[in-house]
Amino acid sequence: MADDKYTIRRATLKDAVDIREVLKTWLIESPHNFGTANNKKLLDNIIFYIRDSFVIVFLRMLWIHVLPKCRNFKVVRSMMIVLTEYAKSLKKTLLIETIQGKDMDRKHKLFMKLGFSFLGGTYGFFI
């Protein structure tokens, strides 16, 4: 990203295809073989959440994925501030789950540094 400048904003339907393409990069990074994405189902799902939920461009509560070239603490911190402020405005608890399984110690430390509480984990047995 040029000079680490970015804008966090609410997603619109025009963002749906770009969001889908970003999310598909998650499959490549995963240490597990989750297969390939069904483009139509993924796009339909993204459109549903843009219409009926709170989606920040390239981020949804179940999809915390940032393109590898754009990752740094400042970006994640900014996204988490937006999410926590939104949750506070609704008087709702914000839960973030990590399921990819890559770099988990670093992710754990990041969320602890941001003031989240550790609530447990997701475990998988892959063959």
C-alpha angles and dihedrals in degrees: 000000000000110000091337091280116150141152125224111205141153112278123247129201088261087067096056099095093045090049090051092052092049091049091051089062087065090068091058092051096047115106088217129070104248093162126231130318123258098228096203096046092045092049092047089051093049092049090050092054094044089054099040107028143031111283123176114200107279091359137083127163090259094038114058100165129139123184108261093241090056099048122121137126093261092059094047092044091052092050092048091050090054091048096046092047090050091049090049091051089055093040088235133137114249116220121189118189125193114205107158094088097215122122092354097162091057092046091048091052091047094055092045089052089051091055100256120143121236109241104174134280150265117248129194135190109210127189 
